[in-house]
Amino acid sequence: REDKERESEDGFDGTWIAHPDLVEVAREPFDRKLGDRPHQKHRLREEVNVAAKDLLNVRIPDGEITEAGLRTNLNVGLLYMESWLRGTGAAGIYNLMEDAATAEISRSQVWQWLHHDRAKLSDGRAVTPELYRSFLSEELEQVKSLVGEPAFSAGKFQLASQLLDKIITRDEFTDFLTLVAYEYLNQSTS
């Protein structure tokens, strides 16, 4: 409930929920805030000032980039991308229902860390293309171990890895990972 209160106070017009039983709990703060208005476009949030340099800042206040975090981003990115390539838009990954937004966050963080000269892991190692690719390769093997050889061979994990690598190593940030993967989705379902 507190999250939904904050979101409605921050100017959002609605929210995401994980289960239909949460509709009423989530709706109440928005109904109260919106009243009979369809949106909060009138609320400009002039107290919030964000510049391009802020969006490119990978520093995490009181936080760090960890090897585990980088590996998790790659692992979840691989699992989701492979599922998406098989035509499944929402996938159960580690007992959570994930969608493209999760994969977008994962690959966006890795892209930003890789393309930001000062991004370092908590142990001091720089996030370089070589380090990233070694982790991607290891995570692909981890996924193979997780799903088993038959499912791995029958799946689209290699393609998912290639596409993830293509998106993450591009100099220009790719708007949506699904745009790059879409041509392969059409090939596999036709």
C-alpha atoms as a printed R data frame, in Angstrom:
    type eleno elety resid chain resno       x       y       z
1   ATOM     1    CA   ARG     A     1   0.000   0.000   0.000
2   ATOM     2    CA   GLU     A     2   2.817   2.439   0.855
3   ATOM     3    CA   ASP     A     3   4.341   2.012  -2.612
4   ATOM     4    CA   LYS     A     4   1.009   2.787  -4.256
5   ATOM     5    CA   GLU     A     5   0.500   5.845  -2.022
6   ATOM     6    CA   ARG     A     6   3.946   7.129  -3.025
7   ATOM     7    CA   GLU     A     7   3.313   6.475  -6.716
8   ATOM     8    CA   SER     A     8   0.017   8.353  -6.677
9   ATOM     9    CA   GLU     A     9   1.643  11.249  -4.787
10  ATOM    10    CA   ASP     A    10   4.538  11.298  -7.280
11  ATOM    11    CA   GLY     A    11   2.130  11.987 -10.136
12  ATOM    12    CA   PHE     A    12   1.546   8.540 -11.605
13  ATOM    13    CA   ASP     A    13  -1.938   7.847 -12.938
14  ATOM    14    CA   GLY     A    14  -1.879   4.108 -12.311
15  ATOM    15    CA   THR     A    15   0.359   1.251 -11.329
16  ATOM    16    CA   TRP     A    16   1.381  -2.339 -11.968
17  ATOM    17    CA   ILE     A    17   0.289  -5.150  -9.688
18  ATOM    18    CA   ALA     A    18   1.434  -8.742  -9.474
19  ATOM    19    CA   HIS     A    19  -1.942 -10.321  -8.780
20  ATOM    20    CA   PRO     A    20  -5.623  -9.489  -9.390
21  ATOM    21    CA   ASP     A    21  -6.337  -9.671  -5.650
22  ATOM    22    CA   LEU     A    22  -4.274  -6.479  -5.269
23  ATOM    23    CA   VAL     A    23  -6.455  -4.368  -7.578
24  ATOM    24    CA   GLU     A    24  -8.511  -2.771  -4.816
25  ATOM    25    CA   VAL     A    25  -5.493  -2.134  -2.588
26  ATOM    26    CA   ALA     A    26  -3.689  -0.444  -5.489
27  ATOM    27    CA   ARG     A    27  -6.719   1.408  -6.834
28  ATOM    28    CA   GLU     A    28  -7.675   3.166  -3.607
29  ATOM    29    CA   PRO     A    29  -4.745   5.660  -3.412
30  ATOM    30    CA   PHE     A    30  -5.142   6.542  -7.098
31  ATOM    31    CA   ASP     A    31  -8.899   7.022  -6.844
32  ATOM    32    CA   ARG     A    32  -8.352   9.272  -3.835
33  ATOM    33    CA   LYS     A    33  -5.636  11.297  -5.599
34  ATOM    34    CA   LEU     A    34  -7.269  11.521  -9.030
35  ATOM    35    CA   GLY     A    35 -10.845  12.059  -7.927
36  ATOM    36    CA   ASP     A    36 -12.838  12.492 -11.140
37  ATOM    37    CA   ARG     A    37  -9.777  13.478 -13.221
38  ATOM    38    CA   PRO     A    38  -8.436  10.921 -15.752
39  ATOM    39    CA   HIS     A    39  -4.774  11.855 -15.160
40  ATOM    40    CA   GLN     A    40  -2.310  14.115 -13.349
41  ATOM    41    CA   LYS     A    41  -0.784  15.838 -16.382
42  ATOM    42    CA   HIS     A    42  -1.360  19.162 -14.647
43  ATOM    43    CA   ARG     A    43   1.204  18.125 -12.024
44  ATOM    44    CA   LEU     A    44   4.499  19.147 -13.622
45  ATOM    45    CA   ARG     A    45   6.883  18.197 -10.778
46  ATOM    46    CA   GLU     A    46   8.920  21.369 -11.204
47  ATOM    47    CA   GLU     A    47  10.874  20.433  -8.067
48  ATOM    48    CA   VAL     A    48  12.461  17.587 -10.054
49  ATOM    49    CA   ASN     A    49  15.310  18.588 -12.366
50  ATOM    50    CA   VAL     A    50  17.000  15.881 -14.410
51  ATOM    51    CA   ALA     A    51  19.744  16.574 -16.949
52  ATOM    52    CA   ALA     A    52  21.386  14.199 -19.437
53  ATOM    53    CA   LYS     A    53  24.423  13.855 -17.156
54  ATOM    54    CA   ASP     A    54  22.133  12.615 -14.383
55  ATOM    55    CA   LEU     A    55  20.792   9.867 -16.614
56  ATOM    56    CA   LEU     A    56  24.325   8.750 -17.471
57  ATOM    57    CA   ASN     A    57  25.531   8.687 -13.872
58  ATOM    58    CA   VAL     A    58  26.041   5.047 -12.899
59  ATOM    59    CA   ARG     A    59  27.088   5.804  -9.340
60  ATOM    60    CA   ILE     A    60  24.826   4.202  -6.799
61  ATOM    61    CA   PRO     A    61  24.546   6.210  -3.573
62  ATOM    62    CA   ASP     A    62  25.713   3.932  -0.762
63  ATOM    63    CA   GLY     A    63  25.721   1.049  -3.227
64  ATOM    64    CA   GLU     A    64  28.016  -0.820  -5.521
65  ATOM    65    CA   ILE     A    65  28.110  -2.822  -8.721
66  ATOM    66    CA   THR     A    66  28.761  -6.404  -7.728
67  ATOM    67    CA   GLU     A    67  29.806  -9.424  -9.724
68  ATOM    68    CA   ALA     A    68  26.638 -11.140  -8.503
69  ATOM    69    CA   GLY     A    69  24.525  -8.221  -9.739
70  ATOM    70    CA   LEU     A    70  26.180  -8.241 -13.151
71  ATOM    71    CA   ARG     A    71  25.793 -12.009 -13.434
72  ATOM    72    CA   THR     A    72  22.140 -11.871 -12.347
73  ATOM    73    CA   ASN     A    73  21.409  -9.265 -15.010
74  ATOM    74    CA   LEU     A    74  22.978 -11.488 -17.662
75  ATOM    75    CA   ASN     A    75  21.354 -14.680 -16.409
76  ATOM    76    CA   VAL     A    76  17.854 -13.215 -16.193
77  ATOM    77    CA   GLY     A    77  18.373 -11.443 -19.525
78  ATOM    78    CA   LEU     A    78  19.280 -14.753 -21.171
79  ATOM    79    CA   LEU     A    79  16.360 -16.636 -19.650
80  ATOM    80    CA   TYR     A    80  13.815 -13.981 -20.551
81  ATOM    81    CA   MET     A    81  15.148 -13.375 -24.075
82  ATOM    82    CA   GLU     A    82  15.088 -17.103 -24.811
83  ATOM    83    CA   SER     A    83  11.526 -17.359 -23.553
84  ATOM    84    CA   TRP     A    84  10.490 -14.340 -25.631
85  ATOM    85    CA   LEU     A    85  12.090 -15.825 -28.748
86  ATOM    86    CA   ARG     A    86   9.879 -18.884 -28.237
87  ATOM    87    CA   GLY     A    87   6.825 -16.615 -28.182
88  ATOM    88    CA   THR     A    88   6.269 -16.298 -24.437
89  ATOM    89    CA   GLY     A    89   5.858 -12.683 -23.313
90  ATOM    90    CA   ALA     A    90   5.832 -13.348 -19.567
91  ATOM    91    CA   ALA     A    91   8.097 -15.979 -18.103
92  ATOM    92    CA   GLY     A    92   8.463 -17.633 -14.729
93  ATOM    93    CA   ILE     A    93  12.101 -17.018 -13.779
94  ATOM    94    CA   TYR     A    94  13.335 -18.041 -10.329
95  ATOM    95    CA   ASN     A    95   9.763 -18.161  -9.001
96  ATOM    96    CA   LEU     A    96   8.947 -14.640 -10.213
97  ATOM    97    CA   MET     A    97   6.788 -13.706 -13.175
98  ATOM    98    CA   GLU     A    98   8.995 -11.551 -15.386
99  ATOM    99    CA   ASP     A    99   8.214  -9.604 -18.534
100 ATOM   100    CA   ALA     A   100  10.165  -7.545 -21.038
101 ATOM   101    CA   ALA     A   101  10.564  -4.704 -18.523
102 ATOM   102    CA   THR     A   102  12.773  -6.901 -16.334
103 ATOM   103    CA   ALA     A   103  14.987  -7.847 -19.264
104 ATOM   104    CA   GLU     A   104  15.112  -4.184 -20.341
105 ATOM   105    CA   ILE     A   105  16.325  -3.121 -16.900
106 ATOM   106    CA   SER     A   106  18.903  -5.918 -16.823
107 ATOM   107    CA   ARG     A   107  20.394  -5.238 -20.241
108 ATOM   108    CA   SER     A   108  20.208  -1.441 -19.781
109 ATOM   109    CA   GLN     A   109  22.220  -1.627 -16.576
110 ATOM   110    CA   VAL     A   110  24.847  -3.840 -18.191
111 ATOM   111    CA   TRP     A   111  25.026  -1.575 -21.275
112 ATOM   112    CA   GLN     A   112  25.477   1.475 -19.068
113 ATOM   113    CA   TRP     A   113  28.127  -0.186 -16.909
114 ATOM   114    CA   LEU     A   114  29.988  -1.428 -19.980
115 ATOM   115    CA   HIS     A   115  29.915   1.928 -21.748
116 ATOM   116    CA   HIS     A   116  30.781   4.046 -18.727
117 ATOM   117    CA   ASP     A   117  34.547   4.365 -18.358
118 ATOM   118    CA   ARG     A   118  34.494   4.502 -14.577
119 ATOM   119    CA   ALA     A   119  32.152   1.596 -13.851
120 ATOM   120    CA   LYS     A   120  33.893  -0.859 -11.551
121 ATOM   121    CA   LEU     A   121  32.807  -3.914  -9.642
122 ATOM   122    CA   SER     A   122  32.960  -3.781  -5.861
123 ATOM   123    CA   ASP     A   123  36.236  -5.752  -6.000
124 ATOM   124    CA   GLY     A   124  37.834  -3.018  -8.153
125 ATOM   125    CA   ARG     A   125  37.688  -4.735 -11.547
126 ATOM   126    CA   ALA     A   126  36.600  -2.483 -14.392
127 ATOM   127    CA   VAL     A   127  33.512  -3.555 -16.306
128 ATOM   128    CA   THR     A   128  35.173  -4.222 -19.674
129 ATOM   129    CA   PRO     A   129  33.964  -6.027 -22.797
130 ATOM   130    CA   GLU     A   130  36.277  -8.926 -21.927
131 ATOM   131    CA   LEU     A   131  34.951  -9.276 -18.377
132 ATOM   132    CA   TYR     A   132  31.361  -8.927 -19.549
133 ATOM   133    CA   ARG     A   133  31.797 -11.565 -22.283
134 ATOM   134    CA   SER     A   134  33.461 -14.027 -19.929
135 ATOM   135    CA   PHE     A   135  30.535 -13.643 -17.517
136 ATOM   136    CA   LEU     A   136  28.006 -13.963 -20.362
137 ATOM   137    CA   SER     A   137  29.659 -17.202 -21.488
138 ATOM   138    CA   GLU     A   138  29.711 -18.550 -17.929
139 ATOM   139    CA   GLU     A   139  26.082 -17.572 -17.351
140 ATOM   140    CA   LEU     A   140  25.074 -19.313 -20.569
141 ATOM   141    CA   GLU     A   141  26.703 -22.475 -19.178
142 ATOM   142    CA   GLN     A   142  24.909 -21.886 -15.873
143 ATOM   143    CA   VAL     A   143  21.591 -21.667 -17.726
144 ATOM   144    CA   LYS     A   144  22.431 -24.894 -19.572
145 ATOM   145    CA   SER     A   145  23.025 -26.553 -16.221
146 ATOM   146    CA   LEU     A   146  19.774 -25.124 -14.850
147 ATOM   147    CA   VAL     A   147  17.481 -26.202 -17.691
148 ATOM   148    CA   GLY     A   148  19.320 -29.377 -18.690
149 ATOM   149    CA   GLU     A   149  20.902 -30.382 -21.993
150 ATOM   150    CA   PRO     A   150  17.698 -31.451 -23.799
151 ATOM   151    CA   ALA     A   151  15.841 -28.189 -23.040
152 ATOM   152    CA   PHE     A   152  18.951 -26.142 -23.777
153 ATOM   153    CA   SER     A   153  19.478 -27.779 -27.166
154 ATOM   154    CA   ALA     A   154  15.792 -27.522 -28.080
155 ATOM   155    CA   GLY     A   155  15.602 -23.910 -26.930
156 ATOM   156    CA   LYS     A   156  16.886 -20.640 -28.311
157 ATOM   157    CA   PHE     A   157  19.546 -19.952 -25.699
158 ATOM   158    CA   GLN     A   158  22.456 -19.525 -28.131
159 ATOM   159    CA   LEU     A   159  20.454 -17.029 -30.168
160 ATOM   160    CA   ALA     A   160  19.376 -15.232 -26.988
161 ATOM   161    CA   SER     A   161  23.033 -14.950 -25.969
162 ATOM   162    CA   GLN     A   162  24.071 -13.623 -29.393
163 ATOM   163    CA   LEU     A   163  21.285 -11.033 -29.432
164 ATOM   164    CA   LEU     A   164  21.957  -9.948 -25.860
165 ATOM   165    CA   ASP     A   165  25.636  -9.546 -26.723
166 ATOM   166    CA   LYS     A   166  24.798  -7.551 -29.855
167 ATOM   167    CA   ILE     A   167  22.511  -5.199 -27.924
168 ATOM   168    CA   ILE     A   168  24.835  -4.729 -24.960
169 ATOM   169    CA   THR     A   169  28.033  -4.152 -26.941
170 ATOM   170    CA   ARG     A   170  26.610  -1.695 -29.488
171 ATOM   171    CA   ASP     A   171  27.986   1.819 -29.144
172 ATOM   172    CA   GLU     A   172  24.484   3.261 -29.444
173 ATOM   173    CA   PHE     A   173  21.881   2.302 -26.883
174 ATOM   174    CA   THR     A   174  19.178   0.126 -28.457
175 ATOM   175    CA   ASP     A   175  15.695   1.454 -27.701
176 ATOM   176    CA   PHE     A   176  14.085  -1.924 -27.047
177 ATOM   177    CA   LEU     A   177  15.654  -5.371 -27.007
178 ATOM   178    CA   THR     A   178  12.496  -6.830 -28.535
179 ATOM   179    CA   LEU     A   179  12.994  -4.744 -31.690
180 ATOM   180    CA   VAL     A   180  16.294  -6.484 -32.371
181 ATOM   181    CA   ALA     A   181  14.827  -9.893 -31.545
182 ATOM   182    CA   TYR     A   182  11.550  -9.441 -33.421
183 ATOM   183    CA   GLU     A   183  12.832 -10.598 -36.809
184 ATOM   184    CA   TYR     A   184  13.915 -13.877 -35.192
185 ATOM   185    CA   LEU     A   185  10.558 -14.289 -33.472
186 ATOM   186    CA   ASN     A   186   8.817 -14.076 -36.842
187 ATOM   187    CA   GLN     A   187  11.197 -16.646 -38.336
188 ATOM   188    CA   SER     A   188  10.610 -19.086 -35.521
189 ATOM   189    CA   THR     A   189   6.816 -18.846 -35.479
190 ATOM   190    CA   SER     A   190   6.097 -18.899 -39.221
